[in-house]
């Protein structure tokens, strides 16, 4: 039996609470799509789940993120 694997990025979104604790927020598989509509969907999902008061976003120059 031959098993094949594909290289796929997995993005993990972490947050820091006011007291400095790390909190896992979400993860997603972009499937090669980092356009602004994908990021908008991610942020809509996070805010609908109660995320608020974002002060800073740190990334590795992900395309589409800056537009959102």
N, C-alpha and C positions, 0 to 999 in steps of 0.2 A: 504494500500500500504506500503510495507516494502522497505526502502532505506538502502543500505549498503555502507559503506565507506572503502576504503583501505588506509593504511598509506603509504605514498609515500614521499620521500625526494624531495625537490625542491632546487636546487643550484642557488644562485643569485651571479652574478659576478659584483663587483663594482670597480671603479677606482678612483684615486685621480688625479686631474689636477695639473699642476705646481704651481698654486696659492692656492692649498689646498681644492678645491671644490670637493665634491663627484659626481661621474658620474655613472649612471646605464649603464652597458655594455651589459648584457644578462642574461638569466636564462635558465636552462635546467632540465629535469627530467631524472636522470641517470638510473632509473628502476633497481636498484641494481647492475649496472655495472659501476665500477670506474676504469676500466683498462686503460692502457696508450693509447690505440687506440681511446677511447672515448675522453680523454683529448686532444689528438692530433687534432681530428676533431674540438673540441671547439676552440682551439687556431688558427687553420687554418681559421676557420670562422671569428674569431675576427680580425686577421691580414688582411684578404681579405676585411674587412669592415673599415680598416684604423688604427687599433691599432698598435702602435709602441713605442719604447722607454721604455719598461717595465723594471723597476728597482728592483721590489720586488714582490713576491707572498706570501700571508699569507693564511694558510689553517689549518684545523684540522686533520692533518695526513691522507689525502685522498690517498688511495692506487692508484698507477699508475701515479700520478701527478709528482712525483720526476723523473721518467724515461723520461718524455717528456721535 
